[in-house]
Amino acid sequence: MEIAYYKSIDSTHQLLISEIKKGLTSRSKCIVADMQTNGIGSRGNSWIGQYGNLFMSICVELKQLPNDLPLQSNSIYFASLFKDILSEEGSKTWVKWPNDFYVEDKKIGGIITTKISTFIVCSIGLNIKQSPENFGILDVIVCKEEIINKFIKKIKKFISWKKVFSKYKIEFQKSKNFNFHNQDKIISLKDAELDFDGSLIINNKKVYSLR
């Protein structure tokens, strides 16, 4: 997989989407930046970028993903794979439903995904050097190049959703101490039940991450 490095960029996510739309990218690719000036967070918010943190986007062809993966929950899938990489480095990072990286009770990063043509664009922002006020930082020292390469190798292993989900559903219990945003409403996860397709059942209604 081609990996393109930038010192500073507006948004790795938007650049990769633009390249796909223009036909400049026809296979899997990864874009990495030391600094991101207009990163995209959940619900269209900006992800605050600080120099030296991890900002990356990967586009993966749909045919390279496991057949049992519910596409509406692919952010959980990719976040879980990436968290496993961090765990192998000794981190206590966990994934708050559906797309946030936490250490203890502090958010240290997040992931967003977008389907474009025959690709899923997966973008990750992670505080590994410094963090804004009220956010946390990764609890271990890592080499960006190493965890990026390990993440790419992990994706290529074609790990099934069933296997990823079996681990995530145990970790989901931590999410119950938090809230999430749904259609501009803040909803408690305390009584939410996690369904096999990655959705939540809240008050007998299914809620998907759609991120």
N, C-alpha and C positions, 0 to 999 in steps of 0.2 A: 504494500500500500504506500502510495506517495504521501510524504509528510512535508508540508510547507510551513516554515517558521517566519514569524514577523516580530519586530521589536514592539511596534504599536499599531493598532488597527481599530476601526470603529466597532466592528462586531464580526467575530469569526462565523457566527451563525448566518448572518445576512450575506456575508461574502460567499460562503459555500452555496447557499440557496441561489444567489445570483449567478454563480458559475454553472450550476446545473440548468437553470432556466435558459442560459445563453448557449448551452451545449458545449461549454468549455470543459466539463467534467463528465466523463462517460463511464467511470468506474469508481470504486471506493477510494476515498481520499480523506486526509486529516489536515486541518489547519490549526496551528498553535500560535499564541501570541504572549509576549511578556507583559503587555499592557493593552487593555481594551477600554476605549473611551465612550462607547455607547452600547454596552452589552444589553442583551434582552433577558429579563427575568420572567417569572410567572405572571400571567394575566396582563402581559404587555408592559409591565414595569421594567425599569432599568436595573441591571445588576451592577452595583458599584464596583468599579475596577481599581485595584491598587497594584502598583508595579511589583513584579516578581511572583504574583499569584498565578494560578493555573487558569488559562482561558483556552479552550479547545473545542473544535467541532469535527465530527466524523460523519461522512455519508456512507451508508451501508446499503447495498442492493437488497431489495425485498427477498430475492431468491437465496440470499446468504443468511437469512434468518430462519429459525426453526419453524416447522410447519404448524406446530401447536401454539404459537405465540399469538395472543389476542392483540391486534395492532393498537387498539385503544389503550392498552396498558404497557406499551413498549417503553415508556419512560421508567416504569418500575423495573422492567427487565434490565435495561442498560444501567440504571442506578445500582441495582443489586450486583451486577457483574463488576462494576467499578468499585463498589464498596468491598467486594471480596479481595480485590487487588490491594486496597488500603489495609484490610485486615491481615493480609500476608506480610505487610510491613510492620505489623504490631499496633495498628491504630484501633481505637474503640469506636470508630465512626459507625453510625447506623442510619438507615434510610427512613425518614418520616414520610408517611403516605402523602402524596404519591411521588414526590420528586425532589425532596430536600435532604441534604446531608447534614447530620447533626453529630456533635460530640457532647455527650451529656445533654444539657438543656439549651445548648447554643447552636444556632445554625451556622455552618461553616461553608456552605455552598449549595448548589442545586443543579438540576438538569432539565433541559427542555428538548422536545423532539418535534419534528415537523415532517410530514410526508410530502415529498415533491417528486412527481413523475414516478419512476421505479425505485426511488431511494427513500430511506429514512435518514434525516439529518438529526444527529444527536449532539447536543452541545452541553459542555460542563464548565461551570465556574467554581473554583475551589480556593479558599483562603489558606495558602500554605506558608506565606511569609508574614502577612499582616492583615488586619481586619478592621472594618468600620466599627464605630461604637455600637454596642449591643449585639454584635456578632462574635462568633468564635473563630478559632484557628485550628488547623489540623494538629493533632496531638503527637505526631511523629515527624521527623525530618525525612523528606523523600527527594529523590532526583526526578524531576519532571519527565525527562526523556525516558527513564526506566519505566515509570508507571504508565506512560502513554503506550510504549511498546508492549508492555504486559497486557494492557487493556485491549489493544488490537489483537494480540494472540488469543486472548480470552474469547473475543467475539468470533474469531475464526474456528473455535472449537465447536461451534454450533450446539451449544448447551440448550437442552430443552426447557421450555417454559415450566413444565411440570417439576423439573428438578430445581429450578430457580425459585419457583413459588413455594415449594415445600419448606425451604429455608426462610423465605421472606414472611410467610404467615406466622411464624414463631416470633420474629422480630417486630411484627406489626403491633404487638401488645404495647410497645413503647409509645406508639403514635396515639394511643388512647388518652394520654395525658395532655394532648394538644388540640388545637382547632385547625380548621382549614377554610379557605375561601371558596365559595360556590355561588356563581352568579351574583357577585357583590355582597353576599351574605357570609357571615362568619359562623361556622357550624362546628360544634363540639364533636370530637371523635370518640368520646367516652363510651357511648352505647353503639358505635358502628360495628358491623360485622363485615369481615372481608370475604368476598366470594371468590371462587376459583379463577374467574377471568380477570381478577385484579380490581374489580369494582367494589364499591361499598354498598351495603344495605343499611339504610337509615330510615326509620319510620316506615318500613316496608317498601321503600323506594330504592331503586338502583342508581348509584351515582358513579360516573366514570371520571377518571382524572383528566382525560382529553388535553394533555399537555405534551 
